[in-house]
């Protein structure tokens, strides 16, 4: 499979094309997977109680707080009706990673890691939030990041 990028002023918005010599199950599945990935939105509620649609790629982290699941991006914090394990299943193809029982982070929103700590990793996110991996997820995180 080839992946190409074409930059041309004739395109006013981004397009994704799937090309093959015939229509078959793998082509159909590829188109379906891309559509789901590009168009996924999660319903949430902002701090004023207004309903919003969240783009998971913009979320910095999902975390549990006071029996609720919260989503944080650069604009604010939102409550989400899904459980963390449901979010983990829905968003497994994205760069979201479960670092502990109560938190999922977006690996694209990590500023730095402190791996010098014994038994855990300190994660600093782009907004300055500091969080820690649980001991059971240290090895998985290192493997995901190519550190081990």
C-alpha positions, 0 to 999 in steps of 0.5 A: 500500500502506498500513501501519498501527499499531494499539495495543489492550490486547486484543493480548497479543503483536504481530501482523502482518496482510496484508489485500487484496480477493483472494489473489494472487501478491503477497499470498502473496509478501508474507506469505512475505517477512514470515514469513522476516524475522520468524522468521530465526535463525542458528545459532552457538556461544558462547564456552563451546561451547554451540549458540545461535540468534541473532537477526540484528536483535540482532547489532551486527556480524559480522566475520572473525577467525582464519579464522572469522566471529564475531557480536557482540551485547550479551551476547557473541561467537559463532562462526557457520558462514556466510561473510560473503558468505552472511550478506550475501545472507541478511540483505540486507533488514535494516539490516546493511551490509558496511563492509569485506571483513571486517566487516558492521555493523548500522546500527541499532546505530551510536552515531556516525560520524566522517566527517571522516577522509580516505578512510574513515569511523570508525564507533562502535557502541553498545557502544563498538567502533570500526571503519572503512569501507574506502575502496571502501564510503564512498560506498555507506555515505553513500548508504545513510545519506542523507548524499550 
